[in-house]
Amino acid sequence: MNKLLLIPFIALFAVSCDNFEDEYIETNPTYAINWEAAADSSSSSFVSVYWNSTKHHFNNDNFGNIGQYDYWPEAHGLDVLVDAYERTGNEIYKQRIYEFYEGVKAKNGGKFWNNYYDDMGWHGMAHLRAFEATNDARYEASAKQLWEDIIVGWNDYDGGGIPWNHEDNDAGKSKGIPSNGPAAIIAARRYQKYPNEVVNGADNLVWLGRIYDWMKENRVVIQSGRVFENIDDKNGDWTYNAGTYIGAALEYYNITGNKVYLNDAIKTADWTTSTLINSTNSVLSDWAEQQDHDVNLFKGIFIRYFTELIMHKDLPESTRKRYIGFLKRSGESLWTKATTKSPVVLYGYKWWELPNGTTALRTQLSGCMLMESLGKLKKEGYIE
């Protein structure tokens, strides 16, 4: 049998075996989209098609190929599992979360430590979420260990911050939002959960202040909210950097009540939704999106923290309405123009173009995060 036909058939069979109740097939995109049903179909297809039931990690594409050295996308796969489990309570997602721990640990050489601080940051956030969702103590322990491994990277080179990796070269010394945004969010969340925790000589509120201040002073244009890697290169302005900066600002506001941080989050959200978009259709987009590339995962990360901002009780209602409109526009474009829905849901890496038959893990993750976001907003009453 042709491989292209075989994989979707197997995936559809897996959906039925896992007893997911919904298979959302939209045949007429002119009527209102049921976002909870779309999220159900999206996440059930994701688990059925991309989960490696033998090795207990995610495959790199819908044909079962394995990216042996992929580590950071696995963390976002775990995040999607947690999203789906929290939204639906379906025990299948909980089981995959349980299996993920040993499967991904084995794939990474029997540990969660990684040469890249940003990669450990994504896992540190996801593991803490997995613990909070399932009460699996293994994730509490790994989240703590990852945080300890991350914070030792802080140094005074370039005024502070956490570097990209452990290597003693220009790349290893370089610093940016990818390593520091997740670290700031971890510091904030761990301070709120473990207020007496001290790591590398300081409590987590101190670390949050140090990391956030470094980002704001070194990688943000305060007047506009632009988050950058290189101030002279706008092609290095990425949605995921804006996302984690928004997430860190929001967490800082939750702790301090200082409106400066809420305003930081709003300003960067406004900048992102007016700048990092496709000019033709005003849908979220990153420069250089291409087949099977890291950049395809960036949009989903922004969506995660943008959604937290949308749901925050202190966000002005007019701003909330505007943000929801933007999010729905991206979701409607993805679901009606860039998604194949039969026999399983697969996404295009541009949220206005259909996939070409192969959908890489990073692309699928971004689409799943958008659908889970809209499904959650619908369930919580933010979308009618």
Salt bridges, closest charged atoms under 4 A:
ASP18 OD2 - ARG96 NH2 3.54
ASP40 OD1 - ARG87 NH1 2.83
ASP70 OD1 - ARG362 NH2 2.81
GLU74 OE2 - HIS57 ND1 3.76
GLU74 OE2 - LYS107 NZ 2.73
ASP79 OD1 - ARG129 NH1 2.71
ASP79 OD2 - ARG304 NE 3.96
ASP83 OD1 - ARG129 NH2 2.84
ASP83 OD2 - ARG304 NH2 2.79
GLU86 OE1 - ARG129 NH2 3.32
GLU99 OE1 - ARG96 NH1 3.61
GLU132 OE2 - LYS193 NZ 3.68
ASP136 OD2 - ARG138 NH2 2.73
GLU148 OE2 - LYS144 NZ 2.53
ASP158 OD2 - ARG219 NH2 3.77
ASP168 OD1 - LYS173 NZ 3.84
GLU197 OE2 - ARG190 NH2 2.77
ASP237 OD2 - ARG226 NE 2.81
GLU251 OE2 - ARG189 NE 2.85
ASP264 OD2 - LYS216 NZ 2.85
ASP270 OD1 - ARG322 NH1 2.95
GLU289 OE2 - LYS299 NZ 2.66
ASP292 OD1 - ARG362 NH1 3.83
ASP294 OD1 - ARG362 NE 2.56
GLU308 OE2 - ARG189 NH2 3.01
ASP314 OD1 - LYS313 NZ 3.26
GLU317 OE2 - ARG320 NH2 2.71
GLU372 OE1 - ARG87 NE 2.68
